[in-house]
Amino acid sequence: MQTQNGKSMVKKGTVLVVDDQPEHIDVVKAALEQHFTIKIATNGELGLRLAGQGTTDLILSDIMMPGMDGFELCRQLKANPVTREIPLVFLTAKHNFDDETLGLGLGAMDFIRKPSNPAVVLARVTNLVELYRTRQELVRQNKELVHTLHLREDMERLARHDLKGPLAGIIGLPELLLEDTNLTDEQKELIQVIETNGYTMLEMINNSLDLFKMETGSYPLQPEQFDLMGVLKRITSDLSRHRLSQNIYIDHPPTEEVFFVVGEKLLCYSMFHNLVLNAIQASEAQGDIRIELATDQATRKIVITNPGEVPAATRNHFFAKYVTYGKRGGTGLGTYSAWLSAKTQGGAIELDTSRPGFTSVTVWLPGPK
């Protein structure tokens, strides 16, 4: 840091000047030293050693020097993994296109003619240093992303292996307990709640990696034709065991006892479980939840309606990640994962707040061909 007129100036970076002519060094130094830390090397060998020490953001090198010339310096810098990314600019008094072709071919970023306007030298050096530092920051961020990805993979392995073992024992225990003929109805109901919650947790573990794969477009979808009516009935049964004050009704065409869709059964269970639970929590026990089923040519339409209105500020990003409202402990992932699930299965999802006092979420899924 340097002071000018009583004000501190933060250096923009470090520039290594490699030149055997002191007068040329002085000109470059005068143009840059107020804004950059300057290192000096009077020959190519010293320039190579200084560059290898790190902290250099740009190298300005003369071409014609005794011993190692600028071209050889550039060649060795680019061959070294430690220095190959440092931008190098040649300082030259020659106007030779063959030299420029050779220098650029070796990896030089640019040529600056000597003598040159100090303002031009400063501007070009500033741009190149900023570009180099931006690239270095992108490399750093990419390494952090890779590290984060590895952490997610480690967590996935933990969830799928270390957590599944004890959970399997928890899920298997209620089935054994229910064989006892001396249990009261209330006891049986409580044991069934344990069993249901165990299976719900197992599905959450199974879906933990699936959410990431859907985000990155790498989810291996295996669609099949199945009866969505059965899935919805299981969801309403599972949720009803939590002693809800609301009733959940499934309305379907009178002539249809089954409602076939094309997708993944487990993915649909998770998607509609999230949407119905979200509707229950948003209604604040003010009324019943309705699930309406309809057939529209090649698509299947499922509308989930609950009392209560989504705040106006939330409507435009209702399905965005981490968006939640009015719920304690809400993660904002329920509607987001539902949106991802519908999209992954070739469907769509939409929020409808046009009816005063009510909120509807419509899901479209492919139907049998």
Secondary structure, DSSP 8 states (H G I E B T S, - for coil): -EEETTEEE----EEEEE-S-HHHHHHHHHHHTTTSEEEEESSHHHHHHHHHTS---EEEEES--SSS-HHHHHHHHHHSTTTTTS-EEEEES---HHHHHHHHHHT--EEEESS--HHHHHHHHHHHHHHHHHHHHHHHHHHHHHHHHHHHHHHHHIIIIIIHHHHHHHHHHHHHHTT-TT--HHHHHHHHHHHHHHHHHHHHHHHHHHHHHHHTT------EEEEHHHHHHHHHHHHHTT--SS-EEEE--TT-S--EEEE-HHHHHHHHHHHHHHHHHHHTTSS-EEEEEEEETTEEEEEEEEES---HHHHTTTTSTT---S-TT--S-HHHHHHHHHHHTT-EEEEE--STTEEEEEEEEE---
